[in-house]
């Protein structure tokens, strides 16, 4: 399934409920990946790995989803079954600290 076809399917399933349907087809790859990892079913997640490489998907997961404590169960599931991480608990803890809001703000302020 191509990216556009998957995206149209997800729009019809209201995964992108907060987006205007006329502009939803123009969303970025990272938003598409993030929404699929959080809201879609296993079949769509599998399809995601056929469209994008694992590194790109994992980068979005680590930077956008892991730091958000609302998705702790999803993070364990994704880490164990899709990213084959042996010690998921420690991995999530480490990435949460690195990508926390505080750390991101600290890095930005250090650049200025």
C-alpha positions as CSV (number, residue, x, y, z in Angstrom):
1,X,0.0,0.0,0.0
2,X,1.4,3.4,-0.9
3,X,1.6,6.2,1.5
4,X,-1.2,8.2,-0.2
5,X,-3.6,5.2,0.0
6,X,-2.8,4.5,3.6
7,X,-3.3,8.2,4.4
8,X,-6.7,8.3,2.7
9,X,-7.7,5.2,4.6
10,X,-6.7,6.7,7.9
11,X,-8.5,10.0,7.0
12,X,-11.7,8.0,6.3
13,X,-11.3,6.2,9.7
14,X,-11.0,9.7,11.4
15,X,-7.4,9.1,12.7
16,X,-6.8,12.7,11.6
17,X,-10.0,14.1,13.0
18,X,-8.4,17.4,14.0
19,X,-7.2,18.1,10.5
20,X,-9.1,19.8,7.7
21,X,-9.9,16.9,5.3
22,X,-8.9,19.1,2.3
23,X,-5.3,19.6,3.7
24,X,-4.9,16.3,5.5
25,X,-3.2,14.7,2.5
26,X,-0.4,17.3,2.9
27,X,0.7,16.3,6.4
28,X,4.3,15.6,7.0
29,X,5.8,12.1,7.3
30,X,6.6,12.6,10.9
31,X,3.0,13.5,11.8
32,X,1.8,10.5,9.8
33,X,4.2,8.2,11.6
34,X,3.3,9.6,15.0
35,X,-0.5,9.3,14.5
36,X,-0.2,5.8,13.1
37,X,1.9,4.6,16.0
38,X,-0.5,6.2,18.6
39,X,-3.9,5.7,17.1
40,X,-3.9,3.1,14.3
41,X,-4.1,-0.7,14.5
42,X,-1.4,-3.3,14.0
43,X,-2.1,-3.7,10.3
44,X,-1.5,0.0,9.7
45,X,1.7,0.0,11.8
46,X,3.0,-3.0,9.8
47,X,2.1,-1.0,6.6
48,X,4.1,1.9,8.0
49,X,7.2,-0.2,8.1
50,X,6.8,-1.0,4.4
51,X,6.5,2.6,3.5
52,X,9.3,4.1,5.7
53,X,12.5,2.7,7.0
54,X,12.7,1.5,10.6
55,X,15.2,4.2,11.6
56,X,12.9,7.0,10.5
57,X,9.9,5.5,12.4
58,X,12.0,4.8,15.5
59,X,13.3,8.4,15.5
60,X,9.7,9.8,15.5
61,X,8.8,7.3,18.2
62,X,11.8,8.3,20.4
63,X,11.4,12.0,19.9
64,X,7.7,12.5,19.9
65,X,5.9,9.6,21.6
66,X,8.3,8.3,24.3
67,X,8.6,11.6,26.2
68,X,4.8,11.8,26.5
69,X,3.8,9.8,29.6
70,X,0.2,9.4,28.4
71,X,1.5,6.7,26.0
72,X,3.5,4.5,28.4
73,X,1.6,1.3,27.5
74,X,1.9,2.0,23.8
75,X,5.6,2.7,24.2
76,X,6.2,-0.7,25.9
77,X,4.2,-2.4,23.2
78,X,6.0,-0.7,20.3
79,X,9.4,-1.2,21.9
80,X,8.9,-4.9,22.5
81,X,7.1,-6.0,19.4
82,X,8.1,-3.5,16.6
83,X,11.5,-2.3,17.6
84,X,12.8,-5.5,19.3
85,X,14.3,-3.7,22.3
86,X,15.4,-6.2,24.9
87,X,15.2,-4.0,28.0
88,X,12.2,-1.8,27.1
89,X,11.7,-0.3,30.5
90,X,15.3,1.1,30.7
91,X,15.2,2.2,27.1
92,X,12.0,4.2,27.6
93,X,13.3,5.7,30.8
94,X,16.6,6.8,29.1
95,X,14.9,8.3,26.0
96,X,12.2,10.0,28.2
97,X,15.0,11.8,30.0
98,X,16.9,12.8,26.9
99,X,13.8,14.0,25.0
100,X,11.9,15.6,27.9
101,X,10.6,19.1,27.4
102,X,13.0,20.3,30.0
103,X,16.0,18.9,28.1
104,X,14.7,20.3,24.8
105,X,14.3,23.8,26.2
106,X,17.7,23.5,27.9
107,X,19.4,22.6,24.6
108,X,17.6,25.4,22.7
109,X,18.6,28.0,25.3
110,X,22.2,26.7,25.3
111,X,22.4,27.4,21.6
112,X,21.5,31.1,22.1
